[in-house]
Amino acid sequence: MNWDQIEGNWKKFKGMAQQQWGKLTDDDLDVIEGKRTELVGRLQERYGYAKEQAEREVETWLNRH
């Protein structure tokens, strides 16, 4: 799956994202709106990840869906 599909179907995928990253709030997910850079940034904020680690997390999640 590519990111355009996730962005286009964000309502479907935001529940999956919240299951994966439980520290993301509903407000976080609304702000993200399917934007990969926003998701990476929120993961950095909530989990204290370095940018590279957040990118790897998102890539791994993307490959599973």
PDB file of N, CA, C, O and CB in Angstrom:
ATOM      1  N   MET A   1       0.847  -1.172   0.000  1.00  0.00           N
ATOM      2  CA  MET A   1       0.000   0.000   0.000  1.00  0.00           C
ATOM      3  C   MET A   1       0.893   1.235   0.000  1.00  0.00           C
ATOM      4  O   MET A   1       1.980   1.235   0.578  1.00  0.00           O
ATOM      5  CB  MET A   1      -0.964  -0.002   1.219  1.00  0.00           C
ATOM      6  N   ASN A   2       0.418   2.272  -0.651  1.00  0.00           N
ATOM      7  CA  ASN A   2       1.205   3.507  -0.643  1.00  0.00           C
ATOM      8  C   ASN A   2       0.505   4.560   0.214  1.00  0.00           C
ATOM      9  O   ASN A   2      -0.657   4.415   0.594  1.00  0.00           O
ATOM     10  CB  ASN A   2       1.418   4.034  -2.090  1.00  0.00           C
ATOM     11  N   TRP A   3       1.241   5.606   0.500  1.00  0.00           N
ATOM     12  CA  TRP A   3       0.718   6.608   1.432  1.00  0.00           C
ATOM     13  C   TRP A   3      -0.487   7.344   0.867  1.00  0.00           C
ATOM     14  O   TRP A   3      -1.351   7.768   1.634  1.00  0.00           O
ATOM     15  CB  TRP A   3       1.802   7.606   1.787  1.00  0.00           C
ATOM     16  N   ASP A   4      -0.573   7.510  -0.442  1.00  0.00           N
ATOM     17  CA  ASP A   4      -1.738   8.188  -1.032  1.00  0.00           C
ATOM     18  C   ASP A   4      -3.027   7.464  -0.680  1.00  0.00           C
ATOM     19  O   ASP A   4      -4.056   8.102  -0.458  1.00  0.00           O
ATOM     20  CB  ASP A   4      -1.593   8.283  -2.557  1.00  0.00           C
ATOM     21  N   GLN A   5      -2.981   6.138  -0.627  1.00  0.00           N
ATOM     22  CA  GLN A   5      -4.169   5.366  -0.268  1.00  0.00           C
ATOM     23  C   GLN A   5      -4.547   5.604   1.194  1.00  0.00           C
ATOM     24  O   GLN A   5      -5.726   5.714   1.528  1.00  0.00           O
ATOM     25  CB  GLN A   5      -3.932   3.866  -0.519  1.00  0.00           C
ATOM     26  N   ILE A   6      -3.550   5.680   2.050  1.00  0.00           N
ATOM     27  CA  ILE A   6      -3.830   5.942   3.464  1.00  0.00           C
ATOM     28  C   ILE A   6      -4.393   7.342   3.633  1.00  0.00           C
ATOM     29  O   ILE A   6      -5.365   7.541   4.362  1.00  0.00           O
ATOM     30  CB  ILE A   6      -2.558   5.769   4.318  1.00  0.00           C
ATOM     31  N   GLU A   7      -3.786   8.310   2.965  1.00  0.00           N
ATOM     32  CA  GLU A   7      -4.262   9.688   3.080  1.00  0.00           C
ATOM     33  C   GLU A   7      -5.704   9.800   2.580  1.00  0.00           C
ATOM     34  O   GLU A   7      -6.518  10.500   3.184  1.00  0.00           O
ATOM     35  CB  GLU A   7      -3.344  10.645   2.289  1.00  0.00           C
ATOM     36  N   GLY A   8      -6.020   9.117   1.484  1.00  0.00           N
ATOM     37  CA  GLY A   8      -7.362   9.178   0.925  1.00  0.00           C
ATOM     38  C   GLY A   8      -8.409   8.482   1.768  1.00  0.00           C
ATOM     39  O   GLY A   8      -9.592   8.815   1.690  1.00  0.00           O
ATOM     40  N   ASN A   9      -7.988   7.515   2.575  1.00  0.00           N
ATOM     41  CA  ASN A   9      -8.909   6.751   3.415  1.00  0.00           C
ATOM     42  C   ASN A   9      -8.569   6.922   4.889  1.00  0.00           C
ATOM     43  O   ASN A   9      -8.663   5.966   5.658  1.00  0.00           O
ATOM     44  CB  ASN A   9      -8.877   5.266   3.035  1.00  0.00           C
ATOM     45  N   TRP A  10      -8.177   8.119   5.290  1.00  0.00           N
ATOM     46  CA  TRP A  10      -7.678   8.352   6.629  1.00  0.00           C
ATOM     47  C   TRP A  10      -8.673   7.950   7.709  1.00  0.00           C
ATOM     48  O   TRP A  10      -8.275   7.444   8.758  1.00  0.00           O
ATOM     49  CB  TRP A  10      -7.316   9.792   6.788  1.00  0.00           C
ATOM     50  N   LYS A  11      -9.963   8.169   7.467  1.00  0.00           N
ATOM     51  CA  LYS A  11     -10.959   7.812   8.486  1.00  0.00           C
ATOM     52  C   LYS A  11     -10.870   6.330   8.823  1.00  0.00           C
ATOM     53  O   LYS A  11     -11.014   5.943   9.982  1.00  0.00           O
ATOM     54  CB  LYS A  11     -12.381   8.162   8.004  1.00  0.00           C
ATOM     55  N   LYS A  12     -10.638   5.516   7.826  1.00  0.00           N
ATOM     56  CA  LYS A  12     -10.491   4.070   8.035  1.00  0.00           C
ATOM     57  C   LYS A  12      -9.189   3.760   8.764  1.00  0.00           C
ATOM     58  O   LYS A  12      -9.166   2.932   9.675  1.00  0.00           O
ATOM     59  CB  LYS A  12     -10.534   3.320   6.689  1.00  0.00           C
ATOM     60  N   PHE A  13      -8.119   4.415   8.371  1.00  0.00           N
ATOM     61  CA  PHE A  13      -6.809   4.078   8.899  1.00  0.00           C
ATOM     62  C   PHE A  13      -6.497   4.727  10.243  1.00  0.00           C
ATOM     63  O   PHE A  13      -5.597   4.275  10.950  1.00  0.00           O
ATOM     64  CB  PHE A  13      -5.771   4.466   7.916  1.00  0.00           C
ATOM     65  N   LYS A  14      -7.222   5.771  10.601  1.00  0.00           N
ATOM     66  CA  LYS A  14      -6.875   6.439  11.854  1.00  0.00           C
ATOM     67  C   LYS A  14      -7.140   5.547  13.059  1.00  0.00           C
ATOM     68  O   LYS A  14      -6.438   5.664  14.064  1.00  0.00           O
ATOM     69  CB  LYS A  14      -7.655   7.738  11.991  1.00  0.00           C
ATOM     70  N   GLY A  15      -8.119   4.671  12.995  1.00  0.00           N
ATOM     71  CA  GLY A  15      -8.334   3.703  14.077  1.00  0.00           C
ATOM     72  C   GLY A  15      -7.171   2.735  14.190  1.00  0.00           C
ATOM     73  O   GLY A  15      -6.754   2.378  15.292  1.00  0.00           O
ATOM     74  N   MET A  16      -6.649   2.312  13.046  1.00  0.00           N
ATOM     75  CA  MET A  16      -5.486   1.427  13.044  1.00  0.00           C
ATOM     76  C   MET A  16      -4.254   2.141  13.596  1.00  0.00           C
ATOM     77  O   MET A  16      -3.445   1.547  14.309  1.00  0.00           O
ATOM     78  CB  MET A  16      -5.209   0.913  11.625  1.00  0.00           C
ATOM     79  N   ALA A  17      -4.127   3.416  13.258  1.00  0.00           N
ATOM     80  CA  ALA A  17      -2.998   4.199  13.769  1.00  0.00           C
ATOM     81  C   ALA A  17      -3.108   4.340  15.286  1.00  0.00           C
ATOM     82  O   ALA A  17      -2.103   4.268  15.993  1.00  0.00           O
ATOM     83  CB  ALA A  17      -2.947   5.598  13.094  1.00  0.00           C
ATOM     84  N   GLN A  18      -4.319   4.540  15.782  1.00  0.00           N
ATOM     85  CA  GLN A  18      -4.481   4.703  17.228  1.00  0.00           C
ATOM     86  C   GLN A  18      -4.216   3.385  17.951  1.00  0.00           C
ATOM     87  O   GLN A  18      -3.710   3.389  19.074  1.00  0.00           O
ATOM     88  CB  GLN A  18      -5.895   5.215  17.558  1.00  0.00           C
ATOM     89  N   GLN A  19      -4.550   2.264  17.324  1.00  0.00           N
ATOM     90  CA  GLN A  19      -4.218   0.972  17.921  1.00  0.00           C
ATOM     91  C   GLN A  19      -2.707   0.787  17.993  1.00  0.00           C
ATOM     92  O   GLN A  19      -2.180   0.289  18.989  1.00  0.00           O
ATOM     93  CB  GLN A  19      -4.857  -0.176  17.119  1.00  0.00           C
ATOM     94  N   GLN A  20      -2.023   1.187  16.945  1.00  0.00           N
ATOM     95  CA  GLN A  20      -0.566   1.046  16.893  1.00  0.00           C
ATOM     96  C   GLN A  20       0.131   1.978  17.876  1.00  0.00           C
ATOM     97  O   GLN A  20       1.067   1.584  18.570  1.00  0.00           O
ATOM     98  CB  GLN A  20      -0.064   1.318  15.482  1.00  0.00           C
ATOM     99  N   TRP A  21      -0.338   3.211  17.922  1.00  0.00           N
ATOM    100  CA  TRP A  21       0.298   4.232  18.757  1.00  0.00           C
ATOM    101  C   TRP A  21      -0.744   4.809  19.702  1.00  0.00           C
ATOM    102  O   TRP A  21      -1.339   5.849  19.418  1.00  0.00           O
ATOM    103  CB  TRP A  21       0.943   5.357  17.886  1.00  0.00           C
ATOM    104  N   GLY A  22      -0.959   4.149  20.800  1.00  0.00           N
ATOM    105  CA  GLY A  22      -2.006   4.501  21.746  1.00  0.00           C
ATOM    106  C   GLY A  22      -1.863   5.868  22.392  1.00  0.00           C
ATOM    107  O   GLY A  22      -2.835   6.400  22.928  1.00  0.00           O
ATOM    108  N   LYS A  23      -0.663   6.447  22.351  1.00  0.00           N
ATOM    109  CA  LYS A  23      -0.483   7.766  22.936  1.00  0.00           C
ATOM    110  C   LYS A  23      -1.018   8.882  22.049  1.00  0.00           C
ATOM    111  O   LYS A  23      -1.115  10.027  22.491  1.00  0.00           O
ATOM    112  CB  LYS A  23       0.971   8.001  23.220  1.00  0.00           C
ATOM    113  N   LEU A  24      -1.365   8.568  20.811  1.00  0.00           N
ATOM    114  CA  LEU A  24      -1.945   9.583  19.925  1.00  0.00           C
ATOM    115  C   LEU A  24      -3.396   9.815  20.331  1.00  0.00           C
ATOM    116  O   LEU A  24      -4.171   8.868  20.462  1.00  0.00           O
ATOM    117  CB  LEU A  24      -1.850   9.148  18.421  1.00  0.00           C
ATOM    118  N   THR A  25      -3.749  11.049  20.525  1.00  0.00           N
ATOM    119  CA  THR A  25      -5.115  11.389  20.920  1.00  0.00           C
ATOM    120  C   THR A  25      -5.992  11.544  19.676  1.00  0.00           C
ATOM    121  O   THR A  25      -5.500  11.589  18.549  1.00  0.00           O
ATOM    122  CB  THR A  25      -5.135  12.691  21.765  1.00  0.00           C
ATOM    123  N   ASP A  26      -7.289  11.623  19.908  1.00  0.00           N
ATOM    124  CA  ASP A  26      -8.210  11.885  18.799  1.00  0.00           C
ATOM    125  C   ASP A  26      -7.875  13.215  18.138  1.00  0.00           C
ATOM    126  O   ASP A  26      -7.940  13.342  16.915  1.00  0.00           O
ATOM    127  CB  ASP A  26      -9.673  11.888  19.292  1.00  0.00           C
ATOM    128  N   ASP A  27      -7.518  14.197  18.945  1.00  0.00           N
ATOM    129  CA  ASP A  27      -7.129  15.499  18.390  1.00  0.00           C
ATOM    130  C   ASP A  27      -5.885  15.371  17.518  1.00  0.00           C
ATOM    131  O   ASP A  27      -5.810  15.977  16.449  1.00  0.00           O
ATOM    132  CB  ASP A  27      -6.876  16.511  19.519  1.00  0.00           C
ATOM    133  N   ASP A  28      -4.903  14.577  17.973  1.00  0.00           N
ATOM    134  CA  ASP A  28      -3.704  14.347  17.162  1.00  0.00           C
ATOM    135  C   ASP A  28      -4.097  13.766  15.809  1.00  0.00           C
ATOM    136  O   ASP A  28      -3.633  14.219  14.763  1.00  0.00           O
ATOM    137  CB  ASP A  28      -2.717  13.401  17.892  1.00  0.00           C
ATOM    138  N   LEU A  29      -4.954  12.760  15.851  1.00  0.00           N
ATOM    139  CA  LEU A  29      -5.346  12.079  14.614  1.00  0.00           C
ATOM    140  C   LEU A  29      -6.131  12.998  13.684  1.00  0.00           C
ATOM    141  O   LEU A  29      -6.027  12.888  12.463  1.00  0.00           O
ATOM    142  CB  LEU A  29      -6.175  10.842  14.936  1.00  0.00           C
ATOM    143  N   ASP A  30      -6.915  13.903  14.264  1.00  0.00           N
ATOM    144  CA  ASP A  30      -7.635  14.877  13.441  1.00  0.00           C
ATOM    145  C   ASP A  30      -6.672  15.860  12.786  1.00  0.00           C
ATOM    146  O   ASP A  30      -6.861  16.238  11.630  1.00  0.00           O
ATOM    147  CB  ASP A  30      -8.664  15.637  14.287  1.00  0.00           C
ATOM    148  N   VAL A  31      -5.653  16.269  13.510  1.00  0.00           N
ATOM    149  CA  VAL A  31      -4.662  17.197  12.958  1.00  0.00           C
ATOM    150  C   VAL A  31      -3.833  16.512  11.871  1.00  0.00           C
ATOM    151  O   VAL A  31      -3.504  17.127  10.856  1.00  0.00           O
ATOM    152  CB  VAL A  31      -3.739  17.733  14.076  1.00  0.00           C
ATOM    153  N   ILE A  32      -3.500  15.252  12.083  1.00  0.00           N
ATOM    154  CA  ILE A  32      -2.687  14.505  11.121  1.00  0.00           C
ATOM    155  C   ILE A  32      -3.377  14.430   9.760  1.00  0.00           C
ATOM    156  O   ILE A  32      -2.733  14.601   8.725  1.00  0.00           O
ATOM    157  CB  ILE A  32      -2.403  13.089  11.647  1.00  0.00           C
ATOM    158  N   GLU A  33      -4.693  14.172   9.760  1.00  0.00           N
ATOM    159  CA  GLU A  33      -5.502  14.117   8.530  1.00  0.00           C
ATOM    160  C   GLU A  33      -4.855  13.300   7.413  1.00  0.00           C
ATOM    161  O   GLU A  33      -5.013  13.623   6.236  1.00  0.00           O
ATOM    162  CB  GLU A  33      -5.761  15.518   8.030  1.00  0.00           C
ATOM    163  N   GLY A  34      -4.128  12.244   7.780  1.00  0.00           N
ATOM    164  CA  GLY A  34      -3.518  11.389   6.769  1.00  0.00           C
ATOM    165  C   GLY A  34      -2.184  11.881   6.244  1.00  0.00           C
ATOM    166  O   GLY A  34      -1.613  11.265   5.344  1.00  0.00           O
ATOM    167  N   LYS A  35      -1.683  12.963   6.778  1.00  0.00           N
ATOM    168  CA  LYS A  35      -0.401  13.502   6.303  1.00  0.00           C
ATOM    169  C   LYS A  35       0.746  12.793   7.011  1.00  0.00           C
ATOM    170  O   LYS A  35       0.842  12.805   8.238  1.00  0.00           O
ATOM    171  CB  LYS A  35      -0.319  15.037   6.539  1.00  0.00           C
ATOM    172  N   ARG A  36       1.598  12.186   6.228  1.00  0.00           N
ATOM    173  CA  ARG A  36       2.702  11.413   6.772  1.00  0.00           C
ATOM    174  C   ARG A  36       3.631  12.266   7.651  1.00  0.00           C
ATOM    175  O   ARG A  36       4.037  11.838   8.731  1.00  0.00           O
ATOM    176  CB  ARG A  36       3.492  10.782   5.637  1.00  0.00           C
ATOM    177  N   THR A  37       3.958  13.454   7.186  1.00  0.00           N
ATOM    178  CA  THR A  37       4.875  14.301   7.961  1.00  0.00           C
ATOM    179  C   THR A  37       4.266  14.683   9.308  1.00  0.00           C
ATOM    180  O   THR A  37       4.976  14.776  10.309  1.00  0.00           O
ATOM    181  CB  THR A  37       5.234  15.570   7.169  1.00  0.00           C
ATOM    182  N   GLU A  38       2.958  14.904   9.331  1.00  0.00           N
ATOM    183  CA  GLU A  38       2.282  15.209  10.596  1.00  0.00           C
ATOM    184  C   GLU A  38       2.331  14.011  11.532  1.00  0.00           C
ATOM    185  O   GLU A  38       2.559  14.170  12.731  1.00  0.00           O
ATOM    186  CB  GLU A  38       0.822  15.625  10.345  1.00  0.00           C
ATOM    187  N   LEU A  39       2.120  12.814  10.997  1.00  0.00           N
ATOM    188  CA  LEU A  39       2.178  11.601  11.816  1.00  0.00           C
ATOM    189  C   LEU A  39       3.572  11.429  12.405  1.00  0.00           C
ATOM    190  O   LEU A  39       3.713  11.144  13.594  1.00  0.00           O
ATOM    191  CB  LEU A  39       1.793  10.361  10.984  1.00  0.00           C
ATOM    192  N   VAL A  40       4.585  11.598  11.592  1.00  0.00           N
ATOM    193  CA  VAL A  40       5.967  11.488  12.076  1.00  0.00           C
ATOM    194  C   VAL A  40       6.221  12.506  13.186  1.00  0.00           C
ATOM    195  O   VAL A  40       6.809  12.170  14.214  1.00  0.00           O
ATOM    196  CB  VAL A  40       6.972  11.697  10.915  1.00  0.00           C
ATOM    197  N   GLY A  41       5.786  13.732  12.984  1.00  0.00           N
ATOM    198  CA  GLY A  41       5.973  14.772  13.987  1.00  0.00           C
ATOM    199  C   GLY A  41       5.263  14.464  15.287  1.00  0.00           C
ATOM    200  O   GLY A  41       5.816  14.677  16.366  1.00  0.00           O
ATOM    201  N   ARG A  42       4.037  13.960  15.193  1.00  0.00           N
ATOM    202  CA  ARG A  42       3.279  13.630  16.411  1.00  0.00           C
ATOM    203  C   ARG A  42       3.918  12.462  17.150  1.00  0.00           C
ATOM    204  O   ARG A  42       3.922  12.434  18.380  1.00  0.00           O
ATOM    205  CB  ARG A  42       1.816  13.295  16.064  1.00  0.00           C
ATOM    206  N   LEU A  43       4.458  11.498  16.409  1.00  0.00           N
ATOM    207  CA  LEU A  43       5.150  10.383  17.066  1.00  0.00           C
ATOM    208  C   LEU A  43       6.390  10.879  17.799  1.00  0.00           C
ATOM    209  O   LEU A  43       6.710  10.398  18.886  1.00  0.00           O
ATOM    210  CB  LEU A  43       5.539   9.302  16.038  1.00  0.00           C
ATOM    211  N   GLN A  44       7.080  11.834  17.207  1.00  0.00           N
ATOM    212  CA  GLN A  44       8.246  12.411  17.865  1.00  0.00           C
ATOM    213  C   GLN A  44       7.832  13.095  19.171  1.00  0.00           C
ATOM    214  O   GLN A  44       8.499  12.948  20.195  1.00  0.00           O
ATOM    215  CB  GLN A  44       8.956  13.417  16.927  1.00  0.00           C
ATOM    216  N   GLU A  45       6.740  13.834  19.127  1.00  0.00           N
ATOM    217  CA  GLU A  45       6.261  14.542  20.324  1.00  0.00           C
ATOM    218  C   GLU A  45       5.801  13.583  21.409  1.00  0.00           C
ATOM    219  O   GLU A  45       6.228  13.691  22.559  1.00  0.00           O
ATOM    220  CB  GLU A  45       5.121  15.479  19.959  1.00  0.00           C
ATOM    221  N   ARG A  46       4.941  12.656  21.052  1.00  0.00           N
ATOM    222  CA  ARG A  46       4.303  11.785  22.047  1.00  0.00           C
ATOM    223  C   ARG A  46       5.232  10.709  22.597  1.00  0.00           C
ATOM    224  O   ARG A  46       5.144  10.357  23.773  1.00  0.00           O
ATOM    225  CB  ARG A  46       3.095  11.129  21.444  1.00  0.00           C
ATOM    226  N   TYR A  47       6.123  10.185  21.754  1.00  0.00           N
ATOM    227  CA  TYR A  47       6.972   9.075  22.160  1.00  0.00           C
ATOM    228  C   TYR A  47       8.429   9.463  22.366  1.00  0.00           C
ATOM    229  O   TYR A  47       9.220   8.652  22.848  1.00  0.00           O
ATOM    230  CB  TYR A  47       6.891   7.992  21.144  1.00  0.00           C
ATOM    231  N   GLY A  48       8.793  10.679  22.013  1.00  0.00           N
ATOM    232  CA  GLY A  48      10.174  11.105  22.174  1.00  0.00           C
ATOM    233  C   GLY A  48      11.122  10.472  21.169  1.00  0.00           C
ATOM    234  O   GLY A  48      12.328  10.398  21.405  1.00  0.00           O
ATOM    235  N   TYR A  49      10.573  10.014  20.042  1.00  0.00           N
ATOM    236  CA  TYR A  49      11.384   9.392  19.000  1.00  0.00           C
ATOM    237  C   TYR A  49      12.217  10.431  18.271  1.00  0.00           C
ATOM    238  O   TYR A  49      11.817  11.587  18.132  1.00  0.00           O
ATOM    239  CB  TYR A  49      10.499   8.638  18.009  1.00  0.00           C
ATOM    240  N   ALA A  50      13.378  10.000  17.811  1.00  0.00           N
ATOM    241  CA  ALA A  50      14.134  10.798  16.849  1.00  0.00           C
ATOM    242  C   ALA A  50      13.381  10.707  15.526  1.00  0.00           C
ATOM    243  O   ALA A  50      12.601   9.777  15.321  1.00  0.00           O
ATOM    244  CB  ALA A  50      15.638  10.295  16.707  1.00  0.00           C
ATOM    245  N   LYS A  51      13.606  11.657  14.632  1.00  0.00           N
ATOM    246  CA  LYS A  51      12.889  11.674  13.363  1.00  0.00           C
ATOM    247  C   LYS A  51      13.076  10.367  12.597  1.00  0.00           C
ATOM    248  O   LYS A  51      12.121   9.840  12.026  1.00  0.00           O
ATOM    249  CB  LYS A  51      13.356  12.849  12.512  1.00  0.00           C
ATOM    250  N   GLU A  52      14.293   9.844  12.580  1.00  0.00           N
ATOM    251  CA  GLU A  52      14.569   8.610  11.839  1.00  0.00           C
ATOM    252  C   GLU A  52      13.796   7.434  12.422  1.00  0.00           C
ATOM    253  O   GLU A  52      13.288   6.595  11.678  1.00  0.00           O
ATOM    254  CB  GLU A  52      16.072   8.306  11.849  1.00  0.00           C
ATOM    255  N   GLN A  53      13.705   7.368  13.737  1.00  0.00           N
ATOM    256  CA  GLN A  53      12.968   6.286  14.370  1.00  0.00           C
ATOM    257  C   GLN A  53      11.479   6.399  14.063  1.00  0.00           C
ATOM    258  O   GLN A  53      10.826   5.395  13.779  1.00  0.00           O
ATOM    259  CB  GLN A  53      13.202   6.293  15.883  1.00  0.00           C
ATOM    260  N   ALA A  54      10.943   7.611  14.117  1.00  0.00           N
ATOM    261  CA  ALA A  54       9.536   7.821  13.795  1.00  0.00           C
ATOM    262  C   ALA A  54       9.260   7.432  12.341  1.00  0.00           C
ATOM    263  O   ALA A  54       8.240   6.808  12.048  1.00  0.00           O
ATOM    264  CB  ALA A  54       9.135   9.290  14.045  1.00  0.00           C
ATOM    265  N   GLU A  55      10.159   7.797  11.439  1.00  0.00           N
ATOM    266  CA  GLU A  55      10.014   7.430  10.025  1.00  0.00           C
ATOM    267  C   GLU A  55       9.997   5.906   9.868  1.00  0.00           C
ATOM    268  O   GLU A  55       9.192   5.372   9.106  1.00  0.00           O
ATOM    269  CB  GLU A  55      11.162   8.044   9.181  1.00  0.00           C
ATOM    270  N   ARG A  56      10.878   5.210  10.583  1.00  0.00           N
ATOM    271  CA  ARG A  56      10.921   3.739  10.507  1.00  0.00           C
ATOM    272  C   ARG A  56       9.626   3.135  11.029  1.00  0.00           C
ATOM    273  O   ARG A  56       9.098   2.189  10.445  1.00  0.00           O
ATOM    274  CB  ARG A  56      12.119   3.186  11.306  1.00  0.00           C
ATOM    275  N   GLU A  57       9.116   3.679  12.126  1.00  0.00           N
ATOM    276  CA  GLU A  57       7.846   3.188  12.684  1.00  0.00           C
ATOM    277  C   GLU A  57       6.717   3.313  11.660  1.00  0.00           C
ATOM    278  O   GLU A  57       5.938   2.381  11.456  1.00  0.00           O
ATOM    279  CB  GLU A  57       7.482   3.966  13.970  1.00  0.00           C
ATOM    280  N   VAL A  58       6.646   4.479  11.024  1.00  0.00           N
ATOM    281  CA  VAL A  58       5.592   4.718  10.039  1.00  0.00           C
ATOM    282  C   VAL A  58       5.771   3.786   8.847  1.00  0.00           C
ATOM    283  O   VAL A  58       4.793   3.233   8.346  1.00  0.00           O
ATOM    284  CB  VAL A  58       5.598   6.191   9.576  1.00  0.00           C
ATOM    285  N   GLU A  59       6.990   3.607   8.394  1.00  0.00           N
ATOM    286  CA  GLU A  59       7.256   2.735   7.249  1.00  0.00           C
ATOM    287  C   GLU A  59       6.874   1.290   7.551  1.00  0.00           C
ATOM    288  O   GLU A  59       6.276   0.611   6.716  1.00  0.00           O
ATOM    289  CB  GLU A  59       8.732   2.812   6.853  1.00  0.00           C
ATOM    290  N   THR A  60       7.219   0.828   8.740  1.00  0.00           N
ATOM    291  CA  THR A  60       6.855  -0.533   9.169  1.00  0.00           C
ATOM    292  C   THR A  60       5.342  -0.691   9.212  1.00  0.00           C
ATOM    293  O   THR A  60       4.801  -1.694   8.747  1.00  0.00           O
ATOM    294  CB  THR A  60       7.461  -0.851  10.554  1.00  0.00           C
ATOM    295  N   TRP A  61       4.667   0.301   9.770  1.00  0.00           N
ATOM    296  CA  TRP A  61       3.200   0.264   9.850  1.00  0.00           C
ATOM    297  C   TRP A  61       2.589   0.260   8.452  1.00  0.00           C
ATOM    298  O   TRP A  61       1.642  -0.478   8.180  1.00  0.00           O
ATOM    299  CB  TRP A  61       2.667   1.469  10.663  1.00  0.00           C
ATOM    300  N   LEU A  62       3.131   1.080   7.583  1.00  0.00           N
ATOM    301  CA  LEU A  62       2.641   1.165   6.206  1.00  0.00           C
ATOM    302  C   LEU A  62       2.776  -0.182   5.510  1.00  0.00           C
ATOM    303  O   LEU A  62       1.858  -0.609   4.810  1.00  0.00           O
ATOM    304  CB  LEU A  62       3.405   2.247   5.422  1.00  0.00           C
ATOM    305  N   ASN A  63       3.890  -0.844   5.691  1.00  0.00           N
ATOM    306  CA  ASN A  63       4.123  -2.131   5.038  1.00  0.00           C
ATOM    307  C   ASN A  63       3.209  -3.235   5.547  1.00  0.00           C
ATOM    308  O   ASN A  63       2.973  -4.214   4.839  1.00  0.00           O
ATOM    309  CB  ASN A  63       5.551  -2.544   5.226  1.00  0.00           C
ATOM    310  N   ARG A  64       2.691  -3.093   6.763  1.00  0.00           N
ATOM    311  CA  ARG A  64       1.773  -4.087   7.307  1.00  0.00           C
ATOM    312  C   ARG A  64       0.337  -3.895   6.829  1.00  0.00           C
ATOM    313  O   ARG A  64      -0.488  -4.798   6.971  1.00  0.00           O
ATOM    314  CB  ARG A  64       1.813  -4.044   8.810  1.00  0.00           C
ATOM    315  N   HIS A  65       0.035  -2.738   6.269  1.00  0.00           N
ATOM    316  CA  HIS A  65      -1.356  -2.467   5.861  1.00  0.00           C
ATOM    317  C   HIS A  65      -1.457  -2.287   4.406  1.00  0.00           C
ATOM    318  O   HIS A  65      -2.549  -2.052   3.887  1.00  0.00           O
ATOM    319  CB  HIS A  65      -1.904  -1.255   6.545  1.00  0.00           C
TER     320      HIS A  65
END
